[in-house]
Amino acid sequence: MDRNYISYVSSHPTKKLKGEERLTNSKSKATTIAAALLIILAMAISLLASPANNEYAAAQTTTYAYIGAVPNPVGVNQEVLLHIGITQQLNSAEQGWDGLTVT
């Protein structure tokens, strides 16, 4: 073999064929898609595994009953509005508390 040919071949990297480039691109795309799906799956599992904030907070808080009279002080033969409730906040105004009694 000619020395010039050997030095030329060793100094110039070989080009990939178009089919090899496509194969490499499809492998990298498949790897990227698999990694993205794995991350999405991990996020979904972590959301399902954690308890809902409302349920966890409701189980851990202590509630207190309260009562308020309007007007305060009350005069003789004067109407009184009693406002009763519980200190735990509700999700919406429509829910309300049932079964509260004043004794």
C-alpha positions as a Markdown table, in Angstrom:
| # | Residue | x | y | z |
|---|---|---|---|---|
| 1 | Met | 0.0 | 0.0 | 0.0 |
| 2 | Asp | 1.0 | 3.5 | -0.6 |
| 3 | Arg | 2.1 | 5.5 | 2.5 |
| 4 | Asn | 0.2 | 8.6 | 1.3 |
| 5 | Tyr | -3.0 | 6.6 | 1.3 |
| 6 | Ile | -2.5 | 5.3 | 4.8 |
| 7 | Ser | -1.7 | 8.8 | 6.2 |
| 8 | Tyr | -4.7 | 10.2 | 4.4 |
| 9 | Val | -7.0 | 7.5 | 5.8 |
| 10 | Ser | -5.7 | 7.9 | 9.4 |
| 11 | Ser | -6.0 | 11.7 | 9.3 |
| 12 | His | -9.5 | 11.9 | 7.9 |
| 13 | Pro | -12.4 | 10.3 | 10.0 |
| 14 | Thr | -14.7 | 8.1 | 8.1 |
| 15 | Lys | -18.1 | 9.4 | 7.3 |
| 16 | Lys | -21.2 | 7.6 | 8.5 |
| 17 | Leu | -23.6 | 6.3 | 5.9 |
| 18 | Lys | -27.0 | 7.9 | 5.8 |
| 19 | Gly | -28.7 | 4.7 | 7.1 |
| 20 | Glu | -26.3 | 4.7 | 10.1 |
| 21 | Glu | -27.1 | 8.3 | 10.8 |
| 22 | Arg | -30.8 | 7.6 | 10.7 |
| 23 | Leu | -30.4 | 4.6 | 13.0 |
| 24 | Thr | -28.4 | 6.7 | 15.5 |
| 25 | Asn | -31.0 | 9.4 | 15.4 |
| 26 | Ser | -33.9 | 7.0 | 15.9 |
| 27 | Lys | -32.1 | 5.4 | 18.8 |
| 28 | Ser | -31.5 | 8.8 | 20.5 |
| 29 | Lys | -35.1 | 9.8 | 19.9 |
| 30 | Ala | -36.4 | 6.5 | 21.4 |
| 31 | Thr | -34.1 | 7.1 | 24.4 |
| 32 | Thr | -35.4 | 10.6 | 24.8 |
| 33 | Ile | -39.0 | 9.6 | 24.6 |
| 34 | Ala | -38.4 | 6.7 | 27.1 |
| 35 | Ala | -36.8 | 9.1 | 29.5 |
| 36 | Ala | -39.6 | 11.6 | 29.2 |
| 37 | Leu | -42.3 | 8.9 | 29.7 |
| 38 | Leu | -40.4 | 7.6 | 32.8 |
| 39 | Ile | -40.3 | 11.1 | 34.3 |
| 40 | Ile | -44.0 | 11.7 | 33.6 |
| 41 | Leu | -44.9 | 8.3 | 35.2 |
| 42 | Ala | -42.8 | 9.0 | 38.3 |
| 43 | Met | -44.6 | 12.4 | 38.7 |
| 44 | Ala | -48.0 | 10.8 | 38.3 |
| 45 | Ile | -47.2 | 8.1 | 40.9 |
| 46 | Ser | -45.9 | 10.6 | 43.4 |
| 47 | Leu | -49.1 | 12.7 | 43.1 |
| 48 | Leu | -51.3 | 9.6 | 43.6 |
| 49 | Ala | -49.3 | 8.3 | 46.5 |
| 50 | Ser | -49.4 | 11.6 | 48.5 |
| 51 | Pro | -52.6 | 12.3 | 50.6 |
| 52 | Ala | -54.8 | 15.2 | 49.7 |
| 53 | Asn | -54.0 | 18.3 | 51.7 |
| 54 | Asn | -57.6 | 18.9 | 52.8 |
| 55 | Glu | -58.0 | 15.4 | 54.3 |
| 56 | Tyr | -54.6 | 15.5 | 56.0 |
| 57 | Ala | -55.2 | 18.9 | 57.5 |
| 58 | Ala | -58.7 | 18.1 | 58.7 |
| 59 | Ala | -57.4 | 15.0 | 60.6 |
| 60 | Gln | -54.6 | 16.9 | 62.3 |
| 61 | Thr | -56.4 | 20.1 | 63.5 |
| 62 | Thr | -58.4 | 20.7 | 66.7 |
| 63 | Thr | -61.7 | 22.5 | 66.3 |
| 64 | Tyr | -63.5 | 24.7 | 68.8 |
| 65 | Ala | -67.1 | 25.7 | 69.0 |
| 66 | Tyr | -68.0 | 29.4 | 69.3 |
| 67 | Ile | -71.1 | 31.5 | 70.0 |
| 68 | Gly | -71.7 | 35.2 | 69.7 |
| 69 | Ala | -74.7 | 37.3 | 70.6 |
| 70 | Val | -75.7 | 40.4 | 68.7 |
| 71 | Pro | -76.2 | 43.0 | 70.2 |
| 72 | Asn | -74.0 | 42.7 | 73.1 |
| 73 | Pro | -75.0 | 43.7 | 75.8 |
| 74 | Val | -78.7 | 42.7 | 75.5 |
| 75 | Gly | -81.5 | 44.7 | 77.0 |
| 76 | Val | -84.8 | 43.5 | 78.5 |
| 77 | Asn | -87.3 | 42.3 | 75.8 |
| 78 | Gln | -84.7 | 42.9 | 73.0 |
| 79 | Glu | -84.3 | 40.4 | 70.2 |
| 80 | Val | -80.9 | 38.6 | 70.1 |
| 81 | Leu | -79.2 | 37.0 | 67.2 |
| 82 | Leu | -77.0 | 34.0 | 68.2 |
| 83 | His | -74.2 | 33.3 | 65.8 |
| 84 | Ile | -72.8 | 29.7 | 66.4 |
| 85 | Gly | -70.2 | 27.8 | 64.5 |
| 86 | Ile | -67.0 | 25.8 | 64.5 |
| 87 | Thr | -63.5 | 27.3 | 63.9 |
| 88 | Gln | -62.6 | 24.9 | 61.1 |
| 89 | Gln | -62.9 | 26.6 | 57.7 |
| 90 | Leu | -65.2 | 25.0 | 55.1 |
| 91 | Asn | -64.4 | 24.7 | 51.4 |
| 92 | Ser | -67.4 | 26.8 | 50.3 |
| 93 | Ala | -70.1 | 29.0 | 51.8 |
| 94 | Glu | -72.9 | 26.5 | 50.7 |
| 95 | Gln | -71.7 | 23.7 | 52.9 |
| 96 | Gly | -72.4 | 25.1 | 56.4 |
| 97 | Trp | -72.6 | 23.1 | 59.6 |
| 98 | Asp | -75.5 | 20.9 | 60.6 |
| 99 | Gly | -76.6 | 19.6 | 64.0 |
| 100 | Leu | -75.2 | 22.4 | 66.2 |
| 101 | Thr | -77.2 | 23.0 | 69.4 |
| 102 | Val | -77.0 | 25.6 | 72.1 |
| 103 | Thr | -77.7 | 24.3 | 75.7 |
